């Protein structure tokens, strides 16, 4: 979907209710990891541009961001995308039946980091409890970063929570380890033009008997429904998958989301 880039965005990060630009942790649950948990690379600055830690960086290949004070390239290290933050200009737009979405306001290169999916970091157990509270809400946004931790962007979050699903997406979600913490970012899978809507495949799993979620992406490869049917293996999975999903145009959780829908994603889908 391409829109006029002159169209004013519905809101900016600063005007979104409870907008944040970095994860927040309930009760300070995230602790600074010991130094031994930081992965070091063996890169050297050889690029003509004077920068290091490019495509050949072992940390980059393993999706570990370098820590500048322990990286051989120091401030010339380019493997710190989430730590430095994205400079891609994006806006939140009205997508009619699909609710709201996110559009690129400038051209984006293939493989470029677009932004981080941020929210409140909570335990998987609390995520299941919150899902029961959210079940009658029009929209709620959760993304499972690891087996133990979920990013809940329902009450506090950034604009990445509004990125819509597509069966033929132009972005993907990746899980990276940043200073010992699991963080999730949106990356372009191809070149994206200014004014083009950003999308990724939610790939969440739904339990047998769960209501099908109609897909409105309109792509040539549209599957008709969002998500993959999966038979639950335990009572806990029933609670997790039956009414959980991730950000969708009108809004689910699976084990890295319109109509009245809930969304939660599992990052296992993106590894």
LINJO-V979556 format. One record per residue. N is the residue number from 1. RES is the residue in one letter. SS is DSSP state (H for helix, E for strand, C for the rest). Layout:
BEGIN
n=N res=RES ss=SS
n=N res=RES ss=SS
END
This chain:
BEGIN
n=1 res=X ss=C
n=2 res=X ss=E
n=3 res=X ss=C
n=4 res=X ss=C
n=5 res=X ss=C
n=6 res=X ss=C
n=7 res=X ss=C
n=8 res=X ss=C
n=9 res=X ss=C
n=10 res=X ss=C
n=11 res=X ss=C
n=12 res=X ss=C
n=13 res=X ss=H
n=14 res=X ss=H
n=15 res=X ss=H
n=16 res=X ss=C
n=17 res=X ss=C
n=18 res=X ss=C
n=19 res=X ss=E
n=20 res=X ss=C
n=21 res=X ss=C
n=22 res=X ss=C
n=23 res=X ss=C
n=24 res=X ss=E
n=25 res=X ss=E
n=26 res=X ss=H
n=27 res=X ss=H
n=28 res=X ss=H
n=29 res=X ss=C
n=30 res=X ss=C
n=31 res=X ss=C
n=32 res=X ss=C
n=33 res=X ss=C
n=34 res=X ss=C
n=35 res=X ss=H
n=36 res=X ss=H
n=37 res=X ss=H
n=38 res=X ss=C
n=39 res=X ss=C
n=40 res=X ss=C
n=41 res=X ss=C
n=42 res=X ss=C
n=43 res=X ss=C
n=44 res=X ss=C
n=45 res=X ss=C
n=46 res=X ss=C
n=47 res=X ss=C
n=48 res=X ss=C
n=49 res=X ss=C
n=50 res=X ss=C
n=51 res=X ss=C
n=52 res=X ss=E
n=53 res=X ss=C
n=54 res=X ss=C
n=55 res=X ss=C
n=56 res=X ss=C
n=57 res=X ss=C
n=58 res=X ss=H
n=59 res=X ss=H
n=60 res=X ss=H
n=61 res=X ss=H
n=62 res=X ss=C
n=63 res=X ss=C
n=64 res=X ss=E
n=65 res=X ss=C
n=66 res=X ss=C
n=67 res=X ss=C
n=68 res=X ss=H
n=69 res=X ss=H
n=70 res=X ss=H
n=71 res=X ss=C
n=72 res=X ss=C
n=73 res=X ss=C
n=74 res=X ss=H
n=75 res=X ss=H
n=76 res=X ss=H
n=77 res=X ss=E
n=78 res=X ss=C
n=79 res=X ss=C
n=80 res=X ss=C
n=81 res=X ss=H
n=82 res=X ss=H
n=83 res=X ss=H
n=84 res=X ss=H
n=85 res=X ss=C
n=86 res=X ss=C
n=87 res=X ss=C
n=88 res=X ss=C
n=89 res=X ss=C
n=90 res=X ss=E
n=91 res=X ss=E
n=92 res=X ss=E
n=93 res=X ss=E
n=94 res=X ss=E
n=95 res=X ss=C
n=96 res=X ss=H
n=97 res=X ss=H
n=98 res=X ss=H
n=99 res=X ss=C
n=100 res=X ss=E
n=101 res=X ss=E
n=102 res=X ss=E
n=103 res=X ss=E
n=104 res=X ss=E
n=105 res=X ss=C
n=106 res=X ss=C
n=107 res=X ss=C
n=108 res=X ss=E
n=109 res=X ss=C
n=110 res=X ss=C
n=111 res=X ss=C
n=112 res=X ss=C
n=113 res=X ss=E
n=114 res=X ss=E
n=115 res=X ss=E
n=116 res=X ss=E
n=117 res=X ss=E
n=118 res=X ss=C
n=119 res=X ss=C
n=120 res=X ss=E
n=121 res=X ss=E
n=122 res=X ss=E
n=123 res=X ss=E
n=124 res=X ss=H
n=125 res=X ss=H
n=126 res=X ss=H
n=127 res=X ss=H
n=128 res=X ss=H
n=129 res=X ss=H
n=130 res=X ss=H
n=131 res=X ss=H
n=132 res=X ss=H
n=133 res=X ss=H
n=134 res=X ss=H
n=135 res=X ss=C
n=136 res=X ss=C
n=137 res=X ss=C
n=138 res=X ss=C
n=139 res=X ss=C
n=140 res=X ss=C
n=141 res=X ss=E
n=142 res=X ss=E
n=143 res=X ss=E
n=144 res=X ss=E
n=145 res=X ss=C
n=146 res=X ss=C
n=147 res=X ss=C
n=148 res=X ss=C
n=149 res=X ss=E
n=150 res=X ss=E
n=151 res=X ss=E
n=152 res=X ss=E
n=153 res=X ss=C
n=154 res=X ss=C
n=155 res=X ss=C
n=156 res=X ss=C
n=157 res=X ss=E
n=158 res=X ss=C
n=159 res=X ss=H
n=160 res=X ss=H
n=161 res=X ss=H
n=162 res=X ss=H
n=163 res=X ss=C
n=164 res=X ss=E
n=165 res=X ss=E
n=166 res=X ss=C
n=167 res=X ss=C
n=168 res=X ss=C
n=169 res=X ss=C
n=170 res=X ss=C
n=171 res=X ss=E
n=172 res=X ss=E
n=173 res=X ss=E
n=174 res=X ss=E
n=175 res=X ss=E
n=176 res=X ss=E
n=177 res=X ss=E
n=178 res=X ss=E
n=179 res=X ss=C
n=180 res=X ss=C
n=181 res=X ss=E
n=182 res=X ss=E
n=183 res=X ss=E
n=184 res=X ss=E
n=185 res=X ss=E
n=186 res=X ss=E
n=187 res=X ss=E
n=188 res=X ss=E
n=189 res=X ss=C
n=190 res=X ss=C
n=191 res=X ss=C
n=192 res=X ss=E
n=193 res=X ss=C
n=194 res=X ss=C
n=195 res=X ss=C
n=196 res=X ss=E
n=197 res=X ss=E
n=198 res=X ss=E
n=199 res=X ss=E
n=200 res=X ss=E
n=201 res=X ss=C
n=202 res=X ss=C
n=203 res=X ss=C
n=204 res=X ss=C
n=205 res=X ss=E
n=206 res=X ss=E
n=207 res=X ss=E
n=208 res=X ss=C
n=209 res=X ss=C
n=210 res=X ss=C
n=211 res=X ss=C
n=212 res=X ss=C
n=213 res=X ss=C
n=214 res=X ss=E
n=215 res=X ss=C
n=216 res=X ss=C
n=217 res=X ss=C
n=218 res=X ss=C
n=219 res=X ss=C
n=220 res=X ss=C
n=221 res=X ss=C
n=222 res=X ss=C
n=223 res=X ss=C
n=224 res=X ss=C
n=225 res=X ss=E
n=226 res=X ss=C
n=227 res=X ss=C
n=228 res=X ss=E
n=229 res=X ss=E
n=230 res=X ss=E
n=231 res=X ss=C
n=232 res=X ss=C
n=233 res=X ss=C
n=234 res=X ss=C
n=235 res=X ss=H
n=236 res=X ss=H
n=237 res=X ss=H
n=238 res=X ss=H
n=239 res=X ss=H
n=240 res=X ss=H
n=241 res=X ss=H
n=242 res=X ss=C
n=243 res=X ss=C
n=244 res=X ss=C
n=245 res=X ss=C
n=246 res=X ss=C
n=247 res=X ss=C
n=248 res=X ss=C
n=249 res=X ss=C
n=250 res=X ss=C
n=251 res=X ss=C
n=252 res=X ss=C
n=253 res=X ss=C
n=254 res=X ss=C
n=255 res=X ss=C
n=256 res=X ss=C
n=257 res=X ss=C
n=258 res=X ss=C
n=259 res=X ss=C
n=260 res=X ss=C
n=261 res=X ss=C
n=262 res=X ss=C
n=263 res=X ss=E
n=264 res=X ss=E
n=265 res=X ss=E
n=266 res=X ss=E
n=267 res=X ss=H
n=268 res=X ss=H
n=269 res=X ss=H
n=270 res=X ss=H
n=271 res=X ss=C
END
